[in-house]
């Protein structure tokens, strides 16, 4: 498995906001990706949550479910630039 790469800013924000590295790795593996303002945004929509639940099981999923309401912002080279709590739905454009 590739080592998790975070900028110093993302590391600080994760520590301030109580976002564990395991949650960031899980979101990178299972999360939904959208391009917003030139950056890749990763979040856990219902399809991603269902995939994670079927992969790790209902009991393990129930333990981390509340920690999945986060948003990760990645740079072009895949480094996590920042992370934050998701309080509103991630907006997507309708084509």
N, C-alpha and C positions, 0 to 999 in steps of 0.2 A: 504494500500500500504506500502511496506517495505521501510524503510528509506534509502536514498542514502548513500553509504559508499565510501569514497575516502581517499586515503592516504594523508599525508601532502604534499608529492611531487605532487600528482595529483591535489590537491586543488590549490597549487601554480601555476602549469602549466595552469590550467583552467583560473585562474585569469590573468596570463600574456598573454594568447592567446585569451582572450575574449570569452571563451566557457561557456555559461550559464548552470546552473544545469538543467533547463528544457530541454535543448537540450541533455544533457547526459542521462537524464531519458527517453526521447523519443527514443534515440538510443538503450538503454538497452531493451526497450519494443519491438521495431520494427526492430532493426538492424540485419544484418547477422553476424553469428559467425563462426570463423575459429580458429583452433589451429595452432599457429606459434611459433616455438622455445620454446615450453612448456607453453606458455601463451595463453589465449583466447583473440582474437582480434575481436572487434565489429566494423562494418562499415555499411554504407548505400549503398547497391547496388540497381540496378533498381527494383528488385522485392520488396525489403524492402520499397523503396520510393513509389511504387505503392500501397502497402498495407497501408502505412501511409496516403497517399492522399485519398484513399477510406474511411479510418477511420475518418479523421478529416475534410475532404472537401477540395475542390480546393482552395478556398479563404484563409483559414487558412494555408494550405500547401504552397501557394505562398509566404506567409509572412516569413516562416522559411526555405524555400528551400535552400537558399545560405549558411545557417548555418550548413547544414548537411554534408558538406565535411570534416568530422573529423574521427579520429580513436581513439578508446578506447582500452586500454590494461588492462585486468583483471587478478587478481591472482586466484589461485585454489579455494579460499573461496569466490569469487565473488566481491572482493573489487577492485575498479578502481585504478590501479597503476599509470597510466599516460594517457594523452590525447594529441593529436596533430592534426595539419591541414593535410588533405590528399591531396597531390599534384600529386601523381602517383597512378595508380590502385593498389589495394591490390593483391599481387601475390598469386596464388593458384597453388598447384601441380596437374598435370594431372596424373591420375592413369591408 
